[in-house]
Amino acid sequence: MKKIKFFCMIWSLFVLAGCMSEHQNNLNKTAYLKILTAENPPLNFIKDGEITGQATEVVKEILKRTGNGKDIRLVNWEEGYQALLEQPNIVLFSTVMTSERKDLLQWVGPIMALETNLYALKGSEINIATLEDAKKANKIATVSKYYSEQILKEEGFTNIKSCPDRETTLRKLLDGEVQLLASGNNEIPAALEKVGASTDDIKNIFTISTDLAYIAFSKGTSPDLVTCWQNALDEMKRDGTFARIYTRWFPNEIPPGILQLMTEEYPPVTFMRDGKPAGFVTDMVREIASRQGISDNVRLTSWKNAYNLTLIHPNVVLFSTERTPERENLFQWVGPVGKNSAIFYAKKGSGIRISSLEDARRIASIATTTNWFTEQYLKNEGFTNLVSSPVPETNVKQLMNGEVKLSVFTDITIPEIVKKAGYSMDDLEPLFTVSNTYFYIAMSLGTPPDIVKKWQSILDDLKSDGTFEKIYRNYIPSANLTDLLNP
């Protein structure tokens, strides 16, 4: 830690003094760095006359390690953000990185995962792996007009119990009037305390959406200084300091690591089992991470949420992902980690015959899953007869009740999807193989290339030392792995 502090102090004296020389030579950068935040408990707030909170504690520790910056000032958010855009050497935390803001600022983090979650009572047997599962719940308590309620309404939820405030939603959950509660994770600790409960009384069972909060630096700030702060934060994550701060404020949450490991419900590749992400690619990712000393911070969420995070943020690992021409330049790739065939399925006894893509184009309607590679592939092939749904089980139901004539699935995932939809494979028949593809671990473009190369190297080691085959066959014993092991 002393080395980091010493390096940052010496480096910033040279770099920042040079950058600011036209304003006032030979002054230490601490005279120029203005550190701002807005009140947002429990991240940042006033207690006993002092600014405290999870994010504030993290920033104070970085200041201690780097030796730069002094006081943190609480400001109105709009005022702080305007200063960040217009003035050099401004720091504003906690700031959510969005696609609109990304290129306007410099970023250190993430320091907080702001999640909209579904919560259930601790000990509850309810399991939610997809938004479709959540739609089957009896009632979900929400706060009127809150972001969490808006998301559910946009996703077509009709089982919402709208309440006037967060405390009311918690009481309804604790009293058994609703099965689930939708809330941002940053709201829960204080609300639980107000109703006389604790984080041990409830559990997070599904993440609907995720935003990552950072320490934002104005463009006029020395990039070397920003790097210094990022290095200090990464070191805090490696030595456990960051996790200790995080879990003190959010005891049941997963702290954001240096890398964010994101996946979805896609059995047997990735899925939730006994409250923990599982699947053969999940196990491979865990093994690759473990061999680098990276903590297990796998988050299972919707594909849309995970995919969008990977497009926006650096250092995000998304798995598993079909490597298609449309996606080739959107990510960096590690793999392959598996293979599958995309196949057109019809309802058993339909009498439909398909021998080419041209035949399929003449079919009245084909069910696809929104943003899945199968849908992207068919769109790229010029299909205009697609009926898109965000949940694959919906495609099965549409097929069986006659809303569509065909649906497209992969051979390794369809058995579980059909089962969850309430049918069996005997109810469907495969008609035509659309494509045979490999899937990969995708890493966001902002991830350093040497990290990507390291992950590929360790995956290659897994294949050569027998670990890859062992993990794969734990889930698909009869799989032919010849081309995966010997590309």
Buried (B, 14 or more C-beta within 10 A) or exposed (E): EEEBBEBBBEBBBEBBBEBBEEEEEEEBBBEBBBBBBBBBBBBBBEEEEEBBBBBBBBBBBBBEBBBBBEEBEBBEBEEBBBBBBEBBBBBBBBBBBEEEBEEEBBBBBBBBBBBBBBBBBEEBEBEBBBBBBBBEBEBBBBBEEBBBBEBBEEBEBEBBBBBEEBBBBBBBBBEEEBBBBBBBBBBBBEBBEEBEBEBEBBBBBBBBBBBBBBBBBBBBBBEBBBBBBBBBBBBBBBEEBBBEBBBEBBEBBBBBBBBBBBBBBBBBBBBBEEEEBBBBBBBBBBBBBEBEEBBEBBBBBBBBBBBBBBBBBBBBBBBBBBBBEEBEEBBBBBBBBBBBBBBBBBBEEBEBEBEEBEBBBEBEBBBBBBBBBBBBBBBEEEBEBBBBBBBBBBBBBBBBEEBBBBBBBBBBBBBBBBBBBEBEEEBBBBBBEBBEBBBBBBBBBBBEEEBBEBBBEBBEBBBEEEBBBEBBEEBBEEBEBEEBEEE
